[in-house]
Amino acid sequence: MLNKGITIGGKSMREHFEVINHKEAIDYIKDLVKEKVSLSKRVLLYIHHLILKNIDNNNAGKYRNVDVMISGSTHKPPIFLQVENLMEAYFNFYEENKLTLNPVILSAEIHERLVTIHPFIDGNGRTSRLVMNLILLQHGFPITNISSQNDLRDEYYTSLETVQTGENKALFHTFIAKNVKESLIKYLEIISVNAEENTKGEYFYKRVVELSKKK
């Protein structure tokens, strides 16, 4: 069946590679955290390379060289000639704020700014969510998944478009913070049975309280 582009499980080859690639990308950002490697252009491009590997090798790990449109969105990404400069400003923002901005807000900003610039032909959303989780993991938070449930996905895109069209970041910040909190609660439920992890649980709880006071 592989020669017809279908895997044994009945999924397309693209779906098959998307799952494999996502697992490799998750493993990669976990390794970055262990090695205390910060976000950089090299890191970002390699994450994107992993996302599109065996799906679109010609564009994997490369900024786009054409203009694009986002289906169903009123946001128009910048022309490709602006991408390099915008991405340079993106990394400058990260360097200037990585030690001072609340990590959850920082992760939301890095997520939103990347997907708004839309520097890649494909895989912008997946890459931005992985970068968001890289930052969260670096600050001791568990991985946060944006729910695939229709109502929450709609909330995600609505809050994101609010930023892109009106510069109102509060809605998107709140959405990300809510998802981080829910992931944190699930994580705490898992480790609560392990007495050795109680100190970690207390640390995470304090970070959530800290974030709540600032909102």
trRosetta pair geometry for C-beta under 8 A, 3 or more apart (Angstrom, degrees):
i j d omega theta_ij theta_ji phi_ij phi_ji
1 4 5.6 -66 -166 43 54 109
1 6 4.6 -70 167 82 109 94
1 7 6.9 103 105 -158 120 7
1 8 6.6 142 51 -81 136 48
2 5 7.6 59 -175 -66 38 16
2 6 7.4 -122 -91 65 28 48
2 7 7.0 36 -95 -101 75 51
2 13 7.4 86 -151 -89 69 113
5 12 6.0 -5 149 -155 95 79
5 13 4.7 -92 -159 -6 67 115
6 10 6.6 -16 -175 -142 109 32
6 11 7.3 152 -156 79 66 31
6 12 6.4 -53 -103 -109 60 43
6 13 7.1 -87 -66 -39 18 76
7 10 7.1 -45 74 24 73 18
7 11 5.1 -6 43 62 114 82
7 12 7.5 47 1 116 90 8
7 13 6.5 133 -43 -89 90 53
7 15 7.8 -118 12 76 124 94
7 16 4.4 123 -41 -78 144 140
9 16 7.6 146 45 -94 112 100
11 15 4.1 -112 177 87 113 128
11 16 5.3 143 100 -57 116 80
12 15 4.7 97 55 7 79 100
12 16 6.9 -137 98 -6 43 88
13 16 5.3 -53 -147 36 35 118
13 17 6.2 28 157 -13 68 106
14 17 6.1 -60 -147 41 28 103
14 18 6.2 36 153 -28 64 106
14 55 5.7 80 -133 -128 80 103
15 18 5.5 -49 -145 30 31 117
15 19 6.8 32 156 -18 62 101
16 19 6.3 -59 -161 32 28 107
16 20 6.6 19 150 -10 64 110
17 20 5.4 -56 -142 43 39 110
17 21 5.6 39 159 -21 72 110
17 53 7.2 -145 -179 91 116 69
17 54 4.7 -145 -136 95 143 115
17 55 5.2 -178 101 -60 138 93
18 21 5.9 -55 -139 40 24 110
18 22 6.2 28 159 -23 61 108
18 55 7.0 64 -67 -77 73 143
19 22 6.0 -54 -147 32 26 110
19 23 6.7 26 154 -18 61 105
20 23 5.9 -58 -156 34 30 111
20 24 6.6 26 150 -16 65 107
20 54 8.0 -3 78 53 128 141
21 24 5.6 -56 -149 38 34 111
21 25 6.2 34 153 -20 68 106
21 50 5.5 151 -167 155 87 70
21 51 5.5 109 148 -134 128 26
21 52 7.4 119 -157 -14 160 13
21 53 5.5 165 -111 48 116 95
21 54 7.3 -158 -64 44 117 102
21 55 7.2 -55 -30 -15 156 121
22 25 5.6 -54 -146 37 32 112
22 26 6.4 36 153 -21 65 103
22 51 7.3 47 -81 -118 61 71
22 126 7.1 -100 -100 -161 98 125
23 26 5.8 -52 -149 34 31 112
23 27 6.5 31 152 -17 63 106
24 27 5.7 -54 -150 38 32 113
24 28 6.3 38 150 -25 65 105
24 50 5.1 -148 104 -163 110 119
24 53 7.7 -35 69 41 150 141
25 28 5.4 -50 -148 32 33 116
25 29 6.6 27 157 -14 66 100
25 47 5.7 77 -146 -153 107 75
25 50 4.3 154 -78 109 87 134
25 51 5.9 35 -68 -67 147 73
25 126 7.9 82 75 154 170 107
25 130 5.4 -56 152 -124 124 150
26 29 6.2 -56 -148 37 30 102
26 30 6.5 31 152 -18 63 107
26 130 7.4 -121 -80 -127 56 103
26 133 7.9 -28 -122 109 77 148
26 143 7.3 11 -143 -111 110 153
27 30 5.7 -57 -151 37 31 114
27 31 6.5 34 151 -21 65 104
28 31 5.7 -54 -152 33 32 111
28 32 6.6 36 149 -23 64 102
28 46 7.1 -153 -180 126 148 109
28 47 6.7 -178 98 -100 138 72
28 50 6.1 -144 -6 -50 152 165
29 32 5.2 -43 -149 30 40 118
29 33 6.7 46 151 -22 64 98
29 47 7.0 41 -64 -106 100 117
29 130 6.0 -168 -44 179 145 93
29 133 6.3 82 123 100 159 98
29 134 4.4 -113 -153 -91 120 90
29 137 6.5 122 140 34 104 149
30 33 5.7 -49 -154 31 35 113
30 34 6.6 35 149 -18 65 104
30 137 6.8 -109 -103 -173 58 160
31 34 5.6 -53 -149 37 36 112
31 35 6.1 18 157 -5 69 112
32 35 6.0 -67 -143 50 27 99
32 37 4.4 -91 -154 61 80 107
32 43 6.6 76 -119 -139 144 126
32 134 6.2 -6 81 -144 139 111
32 138 8.0 -49 116 -75 97 104
33 36 7.3 25 -178 -76 31 40
33 37 8.0 -75 -50 40 20 74
33 134 7.1 -161 -59 -154 95 66
33 137 4.6 -80 -82 129 148 115
33 138 5.5 -144 -118 -82 91 62
37 40 7.9 -79 167 6 92 110
37 43 6.6 161 137 -89 114 131
38 43 7.6 -144 107 -11 42 156
38 98 7.0 33 -148 -167 124 166
38 138 7.8 70 -111 -128 61 156
39 43 5.6 -133 -142 76 44 141
39 44 6.7 53 -168 -54 88 94
39 91 7.5 -155 122 -126 96 84
39 94 5.6 -87 83 176 126 155
39 98 7.8 -170 36 -100 107 135
39 110 7.2 -52 -159 -150 178 147
39 131 6.4 69 -121 -153 130 100
39 134 6.3 119 -76 110 100 137
39 135 7.0 -18 -37 -70 131 91
40 43 4.8 98 48 8 72 102
40 44 6.9 -137 93 -5 37 89
40 91 6.8 53 -140 -138 47 129
41 44 5.7 -56 -145 38 30 112
41 45 6.2 25 160 -16 66 109
41 87 7.0 86 -109 148 104 118
41 91 6.2 -47 -51 -69 85 151
42 45 6.1 -59 -146 39 26 106
42 46 6.4 22 157 -17 63 109
43 46 6.0 -62 -150 37 28 107
43 47 6.5 31 153 -21 65 104
43 134 7.8 126 155 -161 131 165
44 47 5.8 -53 -151 32 31 112
44 48 6.5 26 153 -13 64 106
44 114 7.9 -156 -144 -124 129 133
44 127 7.2 70 -166 178 80 120
44 131 6.6 14 -112 -91 89 128
45 48 5.6 -54 -149 40 34 111
45 49 6.3 44 148 -27 65 102
45 61 4.5 70 169 -161 86 78
45 62 7.2 55 -148 -68 108 30
46 49 5.2 -44 -146 31 37 119
46 50 6.6 40 153 -20 64 99
46 61 6.4 26 -93 -117 32 115
47 50 5.9 -54 -156 33 32 111
47 51 6.6 34 147 -23 64 106
47 127 5.6 120 117 -139 110 88
47 130 5.3 176 -172 106 131 139
47 131 6.7 149 87 -64 170 83
47 134 7.9 -86 -86 -46 148 139
48 51 5.4 -51 -149 32 37 117
48 52 6.4 6 163 5 70 108
48 60 6.6 173 130 -165 78 57
48 61 5.3 152 87 -88 94 43
48 62 7.9 -141 111 19 132 35
48 120 5.8 -164 -149 -87 139 150
48 123 5.8 128 -147 110 83 133
48 127 4.9 4 -87 -102 83 139
49 52 6.7 -76 -146 50 25 88
49 53 6.1 50 155 -59 65 96
49 60 4.6 82 -134 155 56 97
49 61 3.2 15 -71 -57 97 114
50 53 5.7 -28 -142 -9 29 121
51 55 7.9 -58 134 36 57 136
51 60 7.4 -180 67 -134 68 91
51 123 4.3 125 123 -156 135 137
51 126 5.2 144 -141 105 134 129
51 127 5.7 -92 -20 -68 160 86
51 130 7.5 -142 -69 -7 119 149
52 55 4.9 -110 -161 64 57 107
52 56 4.6 -52 -174 55 116 87
52 57 7.2 175 130 -77 95 31
52 59 6.2 -74 154 88 163 84
52 60 3.7 -159 85 -97 109 89
52 61 7.5 -142 51 -17 113 63
52 120 8.0 -160 -35 179 140 136
52 122 6.4 114 -100 84 122 103
52 123 5.2 -102 -56 -34 100 152
53 57 6.9 45 -139 -95 45 78
53 60 5.6 97 -71 -142 51 158
54 57 6.8 40 -71 -59 23 99
55 60 7.5 118 57 -72 82 114
55 122 7.9 -116 122 101 122 139
56 59 4.7 -13 136 43 116 102
56 60 6.0 153 91 -46 70 84
56 121 7.1 -119 138 85 155 128
56 122 6.0 94 23 46 155 132
57 60 5.4 -40 -134 10 35 122
58 62 8.0 -63 142 32 50 141
59 62 5.5 -117 -159 56 47 107
59 64 7.3 16 -150 -98 117 68
59 120 6.9 115 159 -168 110 89
59 121 4.5 -49 -166 30 155 133
59 122 6.7 89 101 28 142 92
62 65 7.9 -30 145 -22 114 98
62 120 7.6 115 82 -123 51 85
63 80 7.6 138 144 -159 98 90
63 83 5.1 156 -179 130 128 138
63 84 6.6 142 95 -74 172 71
63 87 6.9 -108 -98 -22 135 155
63 119 4.9 -60 -130 172 89 100
63 120 6.7 -101 -129 -83 39 57
64 68 6.4 -38 172 -25 168 121
64 80 5.3 -110 108 -117 90 113
64 83 6.5 161 55 -67 81 166
64 118 7.7 -13 12 133 141 78
64 119 6.3 179 11 165 90 43
64 120 5.7 135 -40 -152 96 19
64 121 4.8 138 -101 -58 105 67
65 80 5.5 110 -152 167 23 149
66 80 5.7 106 57 -42 8 150
66 121 7.2 48 47 -101 104 98
67 77 7.6 169 -162 83 69 97
67 79 5.2 -38 -96 -132 108 68
67 80 5.6 -119 -67 -18 54 94
68 77 5.6 9 71 50 92 136
68 80 7.9 89 -8 -64 83 97
68 118 6.2 -129 71 141 128 131
68 121 6.9 168 -76 -131 138 50
69 76 6.9 -33 -120 -126 73 76
69 77 7.6 -161 -104 22 26 96
70 73 3.9 -9 103 42 116 128
70 75 6.0 7 42 76 137 90
70 76 7.7 -158 18 -105 93 33
70 77 6.6 107 -29 -26 104 102
70 118 6.9 -124 -61 -100 113 152
73 157 7.7 -124 -91 -171 102 107
73 161 6.1 -155 -142 -103 95 113
73 164 7.6 2 -180 90 122 154
74 161 6.7 82 39 -161 92 119
74 165 5.8 32 90 -88 115 137
75 116 7.0 -94 -178 -135 145 75
75 161 6.2 -144 -26 -130 114 76
75 164 3.9 -19 -97 144 138 139
75 165 6.0 -117 -76 -58 85 86
77 116 7.4 163 -113 167 77 42
77 117 6.9 64 -152 164 99 25
77 118 3.7 -68 -114 49 142 136
78 82 4.2 -82 155 74 128 134
78 83 6.6 166 90 -69 111 62
78 86 6.0 141 48 -39 158 156
78 117 6.5 -28 24 -145 114 61
78 118 7.6 165 31 49 70 94
79 82 5.5 91 64 4 72 103
80 83 5.4 -25 -159 -11 49 121
82 85 5.9 -69 -166 49 57 106
82 86 5.4 53 144 -24 87 114
83 86 5.7 -64 -143 41 28 110
83 87 6.0 24 162 -18 68 109
83 117 6.6 112 -132 171 74 105
83 119 5.0 123 -160 -128 116 83
84 87 6.0 -59 -147 37 25 108
84 88 6.6 30 152 -22 61 104
85 88 5.5 -50 -150 31 34 115
85 89 6.6 32 151 -15 64 103
86 89 5.7 -54 -153 38 35 111
86 90 6.3 46 144 -29 65 103
86 117 4.9 168 130 -128 133 122
86 119 7.5 -163 86 -83 112 104
87 90 4.9 -42 -146 27 39 124
87 91 6.7 35 157 -14 66 98
87 117 6.5 135 -71 161 73 159
87 119 5.6 58 -73 -99 122 147
88 91 6.2 -55 -153 37 31 104
88 92 6.5 35 147 -20 63 108
89 92 5.3 -53 -147 37 35 117
89 93 6.4 43 152 -25 66 100
90 93 5.9 -52 -155 29 28 112
90 94 6.8 27 148 -17 61 104
90 110 7.9 97 -177 -136 95 69
90 113 5.6 161 -126 136 98 124
90 114 6.7 91 -155 -83 143 69
90 117 6.5 -60 -66 -26 136 156
91 94 5.4 -48 -150 34 39 115
91 95 6.4 39 153 -18 68 104
92 95 5.8 -55 -147 37 32 109
92 96 6.2 27 156 -16 65 111
93 96 5.9 -63 -147 40 27 108
93 97 6.1 -9 166 9 65 119
93 109 7.3 -129 144 145 128 124
93 113 6.8 -139 71 -141 155 175
94 97 6.5 -83 -142 51 21 90
94 98 5.6 39 168 -56 67 106
94 106 7.8 93 -131 -170 69 105
94 110 6.1 59 -95 -100 106 113
95 98 6.3 -29 -124 0 22 116
97 100 5.9 -91 -150 57 52 92
97 101 4.2 21 175 -13 104 124
97 106 6.0 177 127 -113 110 105
97 109 7.4 -24 102 82 155 155
98 101 7.3 -28 -89 35 14 98
98 106 6.6 103 -115 -155 48 148
101 105 5.5 -115 168 87 103 108
101 106 4.3 128 98 -68 118 99
101 109 7.2 -34 155 15 159 145
102 105 4.3 71 69 15 98 109
102 106 6.6 -169 86 -13 45 87
102 210 7.5 -180 -129 125 115 105
102 211 6.1 124 -177 -107 140 83
102 214 6.1 179 -60 77 152 165
103 106 5.3 -51 -139 38 33 116
103 107 6.2 37 159 -22 66 102
103 135 6.2 -180 -168 153 88 96
103 136 6.7 124 148 -109 111 48
103 138 7.6 -158 -144 81 129 88
103 139 3.7 -17 -134 -20 166 175
103 141 6.9 178 115 -11 131 125
103 207 7.8 -26 45 -165 118 127
104 107 5.8 -50 -149 33 30 111
104 108 6.6 31 150 -18 62 105
104 136 7.3 49 -100 -105 61 93
104 141 7.4 105 -80 -61 86 162
104 176 6.6 162 174 121 88 105
104 177 5.3 77 152 -103 137 79
104 180 5.2 -133 -129 37 116 171
104 211 5.4 25 28 -117 144 140
105 108 5.6 -54 -150 37 34 112
105 109 6.2 36 152 -21 67 106
105 173 5.8 8 -121 -140 81 115
105 177 7.7 4 -69 -69 65 108
106 109 5.7 -55 -146 36 31 112
106 110 6.2 26 158 -15 66 108
106 135 5.8 -143 110 177 104 144
107 110 5.9 -55 -143 40 29 108
107 111 6.1 35 154 -22 62 110
107 132 4.4 85 178 -158 95 74
107 133 7.6 79 -153 -59 128 24
107 135 4.2 -175 -92 84 87 127
107 136 5.1 33 -93 -53 157 85
107 176 6.7 -176 98 168 98 139
107 180 7.7 113 71 -78 144 136
108 111 5.6 -56 -148 37 29 116
108 112 6.1 21 159 -13 66 110
108 132 7.1 55 -78 -131 32 116
108 169 7.9 119 129 -180 120 103
108 172 6.0 147 -178 131 116 93
108 173 5.0 123 117 -111 165 59
108 176 3.9 -175 -94 41 109 161
108 177 7.3 -35 -52 -41 139 75
109 112 6.0 -58 -141 41 26 104
109 113 5.9 22 164 -16 65 113
109 169 7.6 16 -96 -158 80 139
110 113 6.1 -51 -133 40 25 108
110 114 6.3 25 163 -19 59 110
110 128 7.7 175 127 -156 69 78
110 131 5.6 -123 137 131 116 114
110 132 6.3 170 83 -88 100 62
110 135 6.0 131 38 -31 149 150
111 114 6.4 -70 -158 34 20 106
111 115 6.6 1 161 -4 61 112
111 128 4.7 96 -152 165 62 100
111 129 6.6 51 -132 -88 112 42
111 131 6.7 173 -86 80 61 97
111 132 4.0 21 -72 -73 114 120
111 176 6.9 155 44 -101 151 142
112 115 6.2 -66 -145 43 28 100
112 116 5.9 28 159 -22 67 113
112 128 7.7 110 -49 -174 17 136
112 160 6.5 -168 -121 -133 91 81
112 163 5.4 -31 -165 111 137 165
112 164 7.9 -149 -173 -58 97 82
112 169 7.2 157 86 -132 171 96
112 172 5.6 73 -83 145 137 155
113 116 5.8 -58 -144 37 27 113
113 117 6.5 26 158 -15 63 106
114 117 6.0 -57 -151 38 29 106
114 119 7.1 -64 -163 7 74 108
114 124 6.9 -179 138 -168 88 86
114 127 6.8 -121 149 107 138 99
114 128 4.3 177 84 -104 121 99
114 131 6.2 90 -15 50 163 151
115 118 6.5 30 -178 -74 41 68
115 124 5.2 119 -124 147 68 107
115 125 5.9 53 -117 -93 123 57
115 128 4.4 -39 -49 -43 97 166
115 160 6.8 -36 98 -160 138 132
116 163 7.1 -96 -75 113 132 110
116 164 5.3 -174 -118 -104 104 98
118 124 5.1 -23 -131 -112 63 163
119 124 7.1 141 40 -110 58 105
120 123 5.5 -48 113 65 147 88
120 124 5.2 180 51 -70 100 80
120 127 6.7 92 10 9 148 152
123 126 5.1 -59 -159 49 71 112
123 127 5.3 72 142 -26 90 106
124 127 5.9 -61 -144 40 25 109
124 128 6.1 23 160 -19 64 110
125 128 5.9 -56 -144 36 27 109
125 129 6.4 23 159 -16 63 108
126 129 6.0 -59 -149 37 29 108
126 130 6.4 28 154 -18 64 107
127 130 5.7 -57 -149 36 32 111
127 131 6.3 31 154 -18 67 105
128 131 5.7 -52 -146 37 32 111
128 132 6.3 41 151 -23 63 104
129 132 5.4 -46 -148 33 34 118
129 133 6.5 30 153 -15 63 105
129 146 6.2 -97 -121 -1 132 116
130 133 5.7 -57 -150 40 33 108
130 134 6.4 43 148 -28 65 99
131 134 5.3 -42 -148 25 36 118
131 135 6.8 35 154 -15 63 100
132 135 6.1 -60 -161 35 31 108
132 136 6.5 27 147 -16 66 109
132 144 7.3 -73 126 63 112 109
132 176 7.3 -122 -160 -143 137 128
133 136 5.2 -50 -141 39 40 114
133 137 6.0 42 158 -20 70 104
133 143 5.0 25 -150 -134 126 79
133 144 6.3 -163 -98 39 90 72
134 137 6.0 -56 -147 38 26 109
134 138 6.4 29 153 -23 61 108
135 138 5.6 -54 -148 33 30 115
135 139 6.7 10 158 -3 63 109
136 139 6.2 -74 -155 46 29 98
136 141 4.0 -74 180 74 90 120
136 142 7.5 -30 141 76 119 25
136 143 7.0 127 90 -109 129 35
136 144 6.0 -166 -108 2 179 107
136 180 6.7 -155 -124 -122 134 114
137 140 7.8 84 -171 -43 31 10
137 141 6.7 -92 -74 67 31 68
137 142 7.8 27 -95 -144 72 18
137 143 6.7 7 -68 -73 105 71
139 207 7.8 138 143 -141 107 150
140 200 7.8 -156 -171 -152 110 89
140 203 6.4 -69 157 130 147 128
140 204 7.0 -147 135 -83 104 79
140 207 7.2 170 86 -42 116 158
141 144 7.2 -12 141 -33 120 106
141 180 6.2 -21 -172 -161 145 109
141 183 7.7 71 168 96 99 118
141 184 6.6 -61 -150 -84 90 104
141 204 7.0 116 -111 -126 61 99
141 207 7.1 -131 -78 111 96 154
142 183 5.4 -151 87 144 107 105
142 184 6.2 160 29 -95 107 53
142 186 7.8 -123 88 75 154 90
142 187 4.1 178 -26 -70 158 152
142 204 7.8 15 -13 -121 93 143
143 183 6.8 -121 96 -175 44 143
144 176 7.7 88 121 -166 154 74
144 179 5.2 102 -180 130 120 99
144 180 4.9 -54 -87 -96 150 60
144 182 8.0 99 -138 65 97 82
144 183 4.2 -141 -108 -3 73 159
145 179 7.6 -129 77 180 37 118
145 183 6.9 136 21 -93 67 124
146 152 7.3 -178 177 137 72 109
146 153 7.3 94 146 -102 104 67
146 156 5.5 66 -168 -102 128 149
146 179 6.2 -19 -102 -141 58 161
147 152 4.0 28 72 89 121 150
147 153 6.8 -118 96 -50 73 72
147 179 7.3 -147 -14 -120 89 112
148 152 7.9 39 52 71 12 110
148 153 6.4 19 -155 -59 33 121
149 152 4.7 64 70 21 96 107
149 153 6.6 -174 82 -13 42 89
150 153 5.7 -58 -142 38 27 111
150 154 6.2 30 158 -21 64 105
151 154 5.7 -52 -151 34 30 113
151 155 6.5 32 149 -21 63 104
152 155 5.2 -47 -146 34 39 115
152 156 6.4 48 150 -25 65 99
153 156 5.4 -47 -152 29 35 118
153 157 6.6 26 154 -11 66 103
154 157 6.1 -58 -148 41 31 104
154 158 6.0 31 154 -20 66 111
155 158 5.7 -56 -141 39 29 112
155 159 6.1 25 161 -16 65 109
155 175 6.1 175 141 -125 102 124
156 159 6.3 -62 -148 38 22 104
156 160 6.2 19 155 -17 61 113
156 175 6.3 153 -104 166 54 143
157 160 5.6 -56 -143 39 31 113
157 161 6.1 30 159 -19 66 107
158 161 6.0 -56 -145 37 27 107
158 162 6.5 36 151 -28 61 103
158 171 7.8 -82 118 148 84 137
159 162 5.5 -46 -152 24 34 119
159 163 7.2 34 151 -16 61 98
159 171 4.3 -152 -136 131 90 100
159 172 4.3 146 149 -85 102 62
159 174 7.5 -133 -138 61 141 86
159 175 4.4 172 50 -20 174 148
160 163 6.0 -54 -162 31 36 109
160 164 6.4 26 149 -14 68 112
160 172 5.8 90 -86 -106 47 121
161 164 5.4 -58 -141 43 39 111
161 165 5.8 12 167 0 73 114
162 165 6.7 -69 -136 48 20 91
162 166 5.6 -43 -175 42 59 115
162 168 5.1 -59 155 70 102 106
162 171 4.9 17 77 55 155 141
162 172 6.7 -170 65 -38 104 94
163 166 7.2 -85 -116 58 10 70
163 167 6.8 40 -160 -117 51 19
163 168 6.4 -116 -90 69 49 52
163 169 5.3 57 -114 -99 106 60
163 171 7.4 -145 -47 60 83 95
163 172 4.9 -18 -39 -13 128 143
168 171 6.0 45 123 4 104 105
169 172 5.7 -66 -162 46 56 106
169 173 5.6 57 144 -26 85 108
170 173 5.6 -57 -144 38 30 113
170 174 6.1 30 158 -20 66 108
171 174 5.9 -56 -150 36 27 111
171 175 6.5 30 151 -22 62 106
172 175 5.5 -50 -146 33 35 114
172 176 6.4 31 157 -15 66 104
173 176 6.1 -59 -151 39 28 106
173 177 6.1 27 154 -18 65 111
173 215 7.9 179 126 -118 114 101
174 177 5.6 -56 -143 39 30 112
174 178 6.2 35 156 -24 65 105
174 215 7.0 103 -101 -150 85 130
175 178 5.8 -54 -150 32 27 112
175 179 6.7 21 154 -13 62 107
176 179 5.8 -60 -151 39 33 108
176 180 6.2 34 152 -21 68 106
177 180 5.6 -52 -145 36 32 113
177 181 6.3 34 154 -21 64 105
177 211 6.0 -179 -145 160 118 133
177 215 6.8 158 132 -81 173 139
178 181 5.7 -54 -150 35 29 113
178 182 6.5 28 153 -18 64 106
179 182 5.7 -51 -145 36 34 111
179 183 6.3 33 155 -17 65 105
180 183 5.8 -57 -149 39 30 110
180 184 6.1 34 151 -23 65 109
180 211 8.0 -70 90 147 133 177
181 184 5.5 -55 -147 36 30 115
181 185 6.4 33 154 -22 65 102
181 208 5.7 101 -117 -136 90 118
181 211 7.8 -147 -72 82 103 139
182 185 5.8 -49 -148 31 32 112
182 186 6.6 32 153 -17 63 104
183 186 5.7 -54 -151 36 33 111
183 187 6.3 34 150 -20 66 106
184 187 5.6 -54 -148 36 32 112
184 188 6.3 32 154 -20 66 106
184 204 5.4 -179 -159 170 113 123
184 208 5.9 179 105 -68 161 127
185 188 5.7 -54 -147 36 30 111
185 189 6.5 36 152 -24 63 103
186 189 5.7 -52 -153 30 32 115
186 190 6.7 31 150 -20 63 104
187 190 5.7 -56 -156 32 35 111
187 191 6.4 10 158 -1 70 109
187 204 7.2 -123 90 -161 124 172
188 191 6.2 -64 -138 48 31 95
188 192 5.9 53 157 -52 66 99
188 201 5.1 102 -133 -136 93 101
188 204 6.4 -153 -72 85 107 138
188 205 7.2 79 -104 -64 147 92
189 192 5.8 -37 -144 3 26 121
190 193 7.7 -68 168 19 34 98
191 194 5.3 -63 -164 42 65 108
191 197 3.9 -100 179 120 117 152
191 200 6.6 -52 144 80 160 119
191 201 5.8 -167 95 -65 118 108
192 197 7.8 -95 -70 85 20 114
192 198 8.0 66 -134 -97 49 73
192 201 6.6 89 -88 -103 68 156
194 197 4.3 55 91 9 108 113
194 198 7.9 -153 100 -37 62 68
195 198 5.8 -19 -166 -23 47 115
197 200 4.9 -49 -170 39 73 117
197 201 6.0 79 132 -27 84 99
198 201 5.4 -54 -150 35 37 115
198 202 6.4 38 153 -21 68 102
199 202 5.7 -50 -150 34 34 112
199 203 6.5 39 149 -22 64 103
200 203 5.5 -52 -151 32 35 114
200 204 6.5 32 154 -16 67 104
201 204 5.9 -54 -148 37 32 108
201 205 6.3 34 153 -22 64 107
202 205 5.6 -53 -148 34 31 114
202 206 6.5 32 155 -20 64 105
203 206 6.0 -58 -155 34 29 110
203 207 6.7 28 151 -19 64 105
204 207 5.7 -55 -152 33 35 112
204 208 6.6 34 152 -18 67 103
205 208 5.9 -55 -154 34 33 110
205 209 6.5 32 150 -17 66 106
206 209 5.6 -53 -147 37 35 113
206 210 6.2 41 151 -24 66 104
207 210 5.4 -49 -147 33 33 116
207 211 6.5 34 153 -19 64 103
208 211 5.7 -53 -150 35 32 111
208 212 6.3 35 152 -22 65 105
209 212 5.6 -53 -148 34 32 114
209 213 6.5 33 154 -21 64 104
210 213 6.1 -56 -153 32 29 110
210 214 6.8 19 153 -14 62 110
211 214 5.9 -65 -154 38 33 108
211 215 6.5 34 153 -29 68 106
212 215 5.9 -53 -148 24 33 112
